[in-house]
Amino acid sequence: MSKSAPPDARLIYSASEIDANMLWATRFFAPDPFIFLEKRGKRYLVMNDLELDRAKSQAAVDKVLAYSHYQKRWQNGGIPFPTTAQILVEVFADLHIKSLEVPSTFPVHLADQLRKMKIRVRPKPDPFWPDRELKTNEEIRAISNSLRAAEIGMEAGIDAVRRTEIRKDGYLYLDGARLTSEILKRIINTAIMAQGYVPSHTIAAAGDQCVDPHNAGSGPIRANTSIIMDIFPRSQKTGYFGDITRTIVRGRASERLKHAYHCVLNGQDIGFRRIKDGASAYDIHWEIVNYFNGEGFPTGAMNGRMQGFFHGTGHGLGLDIHEAPSFGQRSKNKLRAGNVVTVEPGLYYQGLGGVRLEDVVVVTKTGCRNLVQIPKFLEV
């Protein structure tokens, strides 16, 4: 297959429960790898007997083929346990396929086997499905529903912190026991699961733990220090994620922490004002960085670690928690109407703690629309 010649078909072989490209193509959840083919706009699945009838009723494809049908061909020829590659070659023969385009995550061993069988296989760099970047109204509704579940979890977490007692030892106590990050995450996650959503790696970090933005948090939580809660549940029904972050303090925040919070809030507003169809993600990010620098919050290596604003302004959100388009210091892309992206600037310094605020917006022709409804405040 020459570089210019289009392939006969596209092939994915994976489990849709963990592969967003497969889930997007089929709208069908399955825990084990299965076969998806697209040829000239027509989509096929090849399913084992266990999943065959469910796929016929649930999958968003044109035709579902029986794996066992092709298996029997080999068994009748004396091969009792044909490989996936052998099954595929039989399918390709029926569908007149000799060349394929596959995702960059396609199994190398399977690609090698197909090539040995004279099938031309060409990996396609991400994005495998460029249309995934532009969300339909149905997808936006699914993301919005996941955001509602995240908001319920966030409200439960904030309420728990608000109900704590500040004791003389400087720690927060909930119902007579020290509040820990573990307890706070359990409160948040329980509220999310009650809505039929799946929380994963919820962040409830306090104090200097916040300086590592992906530190999930551990141990008892002190008063008068920042608590970052970053919540990103996934819908069991649709597979779409929500993603919200809030920063709060139980007690009194220092003046510098209040200033940092105010600046992060303004940094978000810069994003909200600048985001629109055709806007440069790179330029928006660096405008926020430069604003922070001007307010006395520089970014760089300090005392042996990165501090300041050292992650992206945001990321695409959908069937993956982090997906295209990118939105940060290395982003070359222009935002497009239909993108759904997070806007989550942050500031992190040892001794101060951290501040991060995160909402999710839909990019429009003239601006953006915030899908998050939960308010922002620092002290509770």
Secondary structure as UniProt FT lines:
FT   STRAND          9..14
FT   TURN            16..18
FT   HELIX           20..26
FT   STRAND          34..39
FT   TURN            40..41
FT   STRAND          42..47
FT   HELIX           49..58
FT   STRAND          63..66
FT   HELIX           67..76
FT   TURN            77..78
FT   HELIX           84..95
FT   STRAND          99..103
FT   TURN            104..105
FT   HELIX           108..116
FT   TURN            117..118
FT   STRAND          120..124
FT   HELIX           130..133
FT   HELIX           137..162
FT   STRAND          165..166
FT   TURN            168..169
FT   STRAND          171..174
FT   TURN            175..176
FT   STRAND          177..178
FT   HELIX           181..193
FT   TURN            194..196
FT   STRAND          197..198
FT   STRAND          203..206
FT   HELIX           207..211
FT   TURN            213..214
FT   TURN            223..224
FT   STRAND          226..231
FT   STRAND          234..235
FT   TURN            236..238
FT   STRAND          244..249
FT   HELIX           255..274
FT   TURN            277..278
FT   HELIX           281..294
FT   TURN            295..296
FT   STRAND          300..302
FT   TURN            303..304
FT   STRAND          305..308
FT   STRAND          314..316
FT   STRAND          323..327
FT   TURN            329..330
FT   TURN            337..338
FT   STRAND          340..343
FT   STRAND          346..349
FT   TURN            350..352
FT   STRAND          353..356
FT   STRAND          358..363
FT   STRAND          368..370
//
